[in-house]
Amino acid sequence: MAAYTDDLRLAHVLADAVERVTLPRFRSNDLVVKAKPDLTPVTDADVDAEELIRGQLKRARSRDAVVGEEGGASGSGQRRWIIDPIDGTKNYVRGVPVWATLIGLYDGDDPVVGLVAAPALGRRWWAAKGAGAYTGRSLSSASRIRVSEVSQLADASLSYSSLTGWKRDGRLDAFLALTESVWRTRAYGDFWSYMLLAEGAVDIAAEPSLALHDMGALVPVVLEAGGRFTSLAGQDGPWGGSALATNGLLHEAVLERIGQ
């Protein structure tokens, strides 16, 4: 972890700073909500939080590139910070506490740091390449996490976000067949599905359509917890526009059912 200790500490500093913006705005009466061109919501807290992260990265890591949900891509460095100031904006807008700030760092295409901070849940997860995955409120107060050892679909717990995307993608029948083959299904949704997987509480998490900023921070945590993260086409990492995360033991079986 030594090579990325400073980056991981910086990610925690960034998450602390963002929390001071997002948490007071959560459930506030004067939250400003607008619709983006794709009709998804964006709040003033989203914009302020991303600007804060970009500003601090510009000072602390001026040579690094940044890819964010609200501001797009900037810089051209080999190292890229992939950020989502509020993953789960619809939850944030409606007062549901399942939302998080996602901060990932990639060296080229190699995931090296990931941090997921969900202050309304009082939870935080993080990982650095080669050092394992952890949960806790700080680096000094943390517990190591590990994916499950469930090896049969009939014993597996599956989490997803909604059925709408699977229908739009033409995979609804295949996905429903998968839900019938597992032990349990729940729609925890968004980042939480993947963090529960990294903790071993869920065995499979999948979504048919996700952006890079939705996945960048999740991949290092899942991998360092011993899991596997690919697109539905089996492409490793967050690059394929969709997500399948498992404990590794179940991955091929799930790809056979819902993959391309």
Summary of the structure (lengths in Angstrom):
residues: 260
radius of gyration: 17.4
end to end distance: 35.2
largest distance: 50.6
contacts: 911
relative contact order: 0.13
helix: 36%
strand: 28%
